[in-house]
Amino acid sequence: MQSMTEHDETEQAVRDLRTLLDLMRWCASQFNQAGLYYGHGTDNPWDESVSLVLQSLHLPHDSPQELFAARLTQNEKTQIVSLARRRVNERVPLAYLTHQSWFAGLPFYVDERVLVPRSPFAELIQGHFAPYLDFEPDTILDMCTGSGCIAIAAANAYIDAEVDAVDISPDALAVAEINIQDHELNDRVFPIQSDLFENLSGQCYDLIIANPPYVDADDMADLPEEFHHEPQLGLAAGDDGLDLVHTLLRQGPDFLSERGWLFVEVGNSMVHVQQQYPDLPLVWIDFEQGGHGIFAISNQELKAWLNSNNVK
């Protein structure tokens, strides 16, 4: 018996599948068969399938399961099947196909000019950086802002704070501006093009949140295909992944208030941080919702360490 072509299978799926649940099950089967990698908002084929179907239909991610029995139009089914085929054949992260990603409970527009939001910073922001911050910050810096998701989530958490969203990439800042406008935060979140602190002279922040490129050379060589759709500028950071982290640590106190705190995400490169800064009093955050590789240090402790080690 001759096997069905992909075109035949697609036509059969559009013809025979009827409900949201039917399409979710079919997508999950396709994703399982293709052996996709999940690391851009979901971690398994079922959640990826649910996200694809709901986003394609412009339905919220927390839609009630009773809705899954609803029947779809021919056009809706065709669109969903087409997106699922692209997800499988091109290994494109789902967020780039639907131009939507969720972070800290908020929706964000994304495309291939920015990384897909997935940082454990979401948990810290929603928890108001407890127990480290015991005050409401007036000024916040989101360094390497990308889509602006961290800056916008921070502004949402601290409703009286002003937030500078800094990135070296004009393309990334264009996406950040879309999200700033969508969330109606033009009066409190300000996109700034800068190579780290270069264009921030005279600024002072109570909180610096930095999610810089931190993937080391070995990990870059082993990244699954999905990650190669993301801008390499947002991922690669030299042999040890710390090209930008050194500058953040050295120059951070110049831009922090006396009560200020610095939080930096370094992911798997945390091993390099621990090796190169063994006596720096960093606090490594434990996350209930998953994730690792974020350290925190107060301005006072960082300044004291820099002075005692004569670091300029």
C-alpha positions in Angstrom: 0.0 0.0 0.0 1.4 3.3 -1.0 2.0 5.7 1.9 0.2 9.0 2.0 2.1 12.2 0.9 2.3 15.1 3.3 -0.2 16.9 1.1 -2.7 14.0 1.3 -2.2 13.9 5.1 -2.8 17.6 5.4 -6.0 17.4 3.3 -7.3 14.5 5.4 -6.6 16.3 8.6 -8.5 19.4 7.5 -11.4 17.3 6.2 -11.8 14.8 9.1 -10.8 16.8 12.2 -13.6 18.8 13.7 -12.9 20.3 17.2 -10.2 22.2 19.0 -9.4 19.0 20.9 -9.1 17.1 17.6 -6.6 19.6 16.3 -4.7 19.6 19.6 -4.4 15.8 19.5 -3.3 15.8 15.8 -0.7 18.5 16.4 0.7 16.6 19.4 1.0 13.4 17.3 2.8 15.3 14.6 5.2 16.9 17.0 5.9 13.6 18.8 6.6 11.9 15.5 9.0 14.7 14.4 10.9 14.8 17.7 10.8 18.5 18.1 12.7 20.4 20.7 10.7 22.5 23.2 12.4 25.4 25.0 10.5 28.5 24.0 7.6 28.6 26.4 6.6 25.0 26.6 8.5 21.8 27.4 6.3 19.0 25.9 4.3 18.4 22.7 0.9 18.6 24.3 1.4 22.1 25.8 2.9 23.2 22.5 -0.1 21.9 20.6 -2.6 23.6 23.0 -0.7 26.8 22.6 -0.6 26.6 18.8 -4.3 26.0 18.5 -5.4 28.6 21.0 -3.1 31.3 19.7 -4.2 30.6 16.1 -7.8 31.1 17.1 -7.0 34.3 19.1 -8.2 32.6 22.3 -6.6 33.2 25.8 -4.1 30.6 27.0 -6.3 30.0 30.1 -9.4 29.2 28.0 -11.7 26.7 29.8 -11.4 23.1 28.6 -15.1 23.0 27.8 -14.2 25.1 24.8 -12.1 22.3 23.4 -15.3 20.6 22.2 -16.1 23.5 19.9 -16.1 22.8 16.2 -13.9 24.8 13.8 -14.4 26.3 10.4 -12.6 25.0 7.3 -10.4 28.1 7.2 -9.5 27.8 10.9 -8.5 24.1 10.5 -6.4 25.0 7.4 -4.5 27.7 9.2 -3.8 25.5 12.3 -2.6 22.6 10.1 -0.4 24.9 8.1 1.3 26.3 11.2 1.8 22.9 12.6 3.5 21.8 9.3 5.8 24.8 9.5 6.6 24.0 13.1 7.7 20.5 12.1 9.3 21.1 8.7 11.2 24.4 9.5 11.7 23.9 13.3 10.5 27.5 13.8 9.7 28.3 17.5 6.0 28.6 17.9 6.1 32.2 19.1 7.6 33.2 15.7 4.7 31.5 13.9 2.0 33.1 16.0 3.9 36.3 16.9 2.8 35.9 20.5 4.5 34.9 23.7 3.6 35.1 27.3 5.8 36.3 30.1 4.8 37.0 33.7 1.2 36.5 32.8 1.3 39.1 30.0 1.1 38.7 26.2 3.9 40.0 24.0 4.4 40.5 20.3 7.6 38.7 19.1 9.3 38.0 15.8 12.8 36.9 14.7 14.4 40.2 15.7 14.2 39.2 19.4 14.6 36.2 21.6 11.5 34.4 22.6 10.7 35.4 26.2 11.4 32.5 28.6 13.4 33.9 31.5 12.9 32.8 35.2 13.0 36.5 35.9 9.2 36.3 35.5 8.9 34.6 38.9 11.1 37.2 40.6 9.2 40.1 39.1 5.8 38.6 40.1 7.2 38.1 43.6 8.5 41.7 43.8 12.1 40.4 44.1 11.4 39.2 47.7 13.2 38.8 50.0 16.0 40.9 48.4 14.2 44.2 47.8 12.4 45.5 50.9 11.3 48.7 49.2 9.5 49.8 46.0 12.1 50.9 43.4 11.5 54.3 41.8 13.9 53.6 38.9 14.5 50.3 37.1 16.9 49.4 34.3 16.2 46.4 32.1 19.6 45.7 30.4 19.5 43.8 27.1 15.7 44.2 26.9 15.0 42.4 23.7 11.2 42.3 23.3 10.8 44.6 26.3 9.0 41.8 28.3 11.1 42.2 31.5 10.8 46.0 31.4 7.0 45.9 30.9 6.5 43.2 33.5 8.6 45.2 36.0 6.5 48.3 35.2 3.4 46.3 35.7 4.7 45.1 39.1 5.9 48.5 40.3 3.2 50.9 39.1 5.0 54.0 40.2 8.4 53.2 38.8 10.0 54.4 35.6 11.9 51.8 33.6 14.6 52.2 31.0 14.6 49.4 28.4 18.2 49.2 27.0 19.5 47.2 24.0 22.3 47.5 21.5 20.0 46.3 18.7 17.8 48.8 16.9 15.7 45.8 15.6 15.1 44.6 19.1 14.1 48.1 20.3 11.6 48.3 17.4 9.9 45.2 18.8 10.1 46.6 22.3 8.4 49.7 21.2 5.5 47.7 19.8 5.0 46.0 23.1 5.4 49.2 25.1 2.6 50.8 23.0 0.4 47.7 23.2 0.7 47.8 27.0 0.1 51.6 27.1 3.3 52.2 29.0 4.9 55.0 26.9 4.9 57.3 29.9 6.9 54.9 32.1 8.9 52.5 29.9 11.6 54.2 27.7 13.5 52.3 25.0 17.2 53.3 24.8 19.8 52.2 22.3 23.1 51.6 24.2 26.0 49.2 24.3 25.5 48.2 27.9 26.0 51.4 30.0 27.6 53.5 27.2 24.7 55.9 26.7 23.4 56.0 30.3 25.8 58.5 31.7 24.3 60.2 34.8 21.5 57.6 35.3 20.9 56.0 38.7 18.7 53.0 39.3 17.3 51.2 42.4 17.1 48.0 40.5 19.1 46.7 37.5 17.8 43.6 35.8 20.2 42.2 33.2 19.5 39.3 30.9 22.5 39.6 28.6 23.8 37.1 26.0 25.4 34.3 28.0 25.7 31.2 25.9 29.3 29.9 25.8 31.0 28.6 22.7 30.4 24.9 23.6 26.7 25.4 24.2 26.3 27.5 21.0 27.7 24.6 19.0 25.2 22.2 20.5 22.0 24.3 20.3 19.0 22.6 18.8 17.8 23.8 15.4 15.0 25.9 16.9 17.5 28.3 18.5 19.1 29.1 15.2 16.0 31.1 14.2 16.8 33.5 17.1 19.2 36.4 16.7 22.7 35.2 17.6 23.5 38.6 19.0 21.1 37.8 21.9 22.7 34.4 22.6 26.5 34.2 22.1 28.9 35.7 24.6 32.3 34.3 23.9 34.2 31.2 25.1 32.8 31.3 28.6 29.6 33.2 28.1 30.7 36.1 30.3 31.7 38.8 27.8 29.0 41.2 29.1 28.9 40.0 32.7 32.3 41.3 33.5 31.3 44.8 32.5 28.0 44.6 34.4 29.9 43.7 37.6 32.6 46.3 37.1 30.3 49.2 36.1 27.1 48.3 37.9 27.8 50.3 41.1 28.2 53.5 39.0 24.6 53.2 38.0 23.0 51.9 41.2 21.6 53.9 44.1 22.9 53.2 47.6 20.1 50.8 48.3 20.2 49.3 44.8 20.4 45.7 43.7 21.8 44.0 40.6 20.2 40.8 39.2 21.9 39.1 36.3 20.9 35.9 34.4 23.8 33.8 33.2 22.1 30.4 32.7 24.4 27.5 32.3 27.4 29.9 32.4 26.9 30.1 36.1 29.7 27.6 36.4 32.1 30.0 34.8 30.9 32.8 37.1 31.5 30.6 40.2 35.0 29.7 38.9 36.0 33.3 38.0 34.4 35.0 41.0 34.8 32.5 43.8 34.8 35.1 46.6 32.2 37.5 45.2 29.2 37.3 47.6 26.6 36.4 45.0 23.2 35.0 45.9 22.0 32.3 43.5 18.3 32.3 43.2 16.2 29.2 43.7 13.0 29.1 41.6 9.8 27.3 42.5 8.6 27.4 38.8 11.8 26.1 37.3 14.9 27.8 35.9 18.3 28.6 37.2 21.4 30.7 36.7 20.3 34.1 38.1 22.4 35.8 40.7 21.7 38.8 42.9 24.1 41.2 44.7 23.5 44.5 46.5 25.2 47.6 45.4 26.9 47.9 48.8 28.3 44.4 48.7 29.4 44.7 45.1 31.2 48.0 45.7 32.9 46.6 48.8 34.2 43.6 46.8 35.4 45.7 43.9 37.3 48.1 46.3 38.8 45.3 48.3 40.1 43.6 45.1 41.1 46.9 43.4 38.9 46.2 40.4 38.5 49.2 38.1 
